Amino acid sequence: GQSLEQPSEVTAVEGAIVQINCTYQTSGFYGLSWYQQHDGGAPTFLSYNALDGLEETGRFSSFLSRSDSYGYLLLQELQMKDSASYFCAVRADSNYQLIWGAGTKLIIKP
Amino acid sequence: GAVVSQHPSRVICKSGTSVKIECRSLDFQATTMFWYRQFPKQSLMLMATSNEGSKATYEQGVEKDKFLINHASLTLSTLTVTSAHPEDSSFYICSARAPDRGETQYFGPGTRLLVL
């Protein structure tokens, strides 16, 4: 089967750095995406990695290692508004369908 | 960024009625739209992939006669939940992508369906 594993919950302090890991097992691989979803809202796109390495966009960075079937989302200078669920998703075929992880709930404490 | 709208945002209906949800890409042409459902505190479950002008591709376990999808134009896809039952109550979300906008899927705000 195809699966993505990510922690169910992560807790961090405001201003700190947090890393959310994602490992995947899929029949094919085109790239790894990260989405943010606040309670009651729809997912919003954060990043996409097709090649190995680190992609930085402001306070958020995303990393991919295809040989390890592993990626992570790094959030720096955490703000209370970053409290949300974060989903990793793999594009596994040419149809652009995404296979989703179960999501990581990020709890930020003052 | 690209904008995707969904209508209605919330609907309450009686068991046995049909509900139509619209998904529109407002400032780009969406060659592909995806329909998801999400139960509380769970991940998104892909229901079907909709390509403009062709029949939708449904995921295993999703009844195509119950969840009717129409993608009549490059900016509009509709999902009709026919003869809705309480177990169909969920958060339905559409997303859209365009060939000239890379890998990003742009999500609508979602429709919360409650079937009584």
Interface residues (C-beta under 8 A of the other chain):
Chain A: Y30 G31 S33 Y35 G41 A42 P43 T44 F45 Y48 A50 F87 R91 N95 Y96 Q97 L98 W100 G101 A102 G103
Chain B: T32 F34 Q42 S43 L44 M45 L46 T49 T57 I93 S95 R97 G102 E103 T104 Q105 Y106 F107 G108 P109 G110
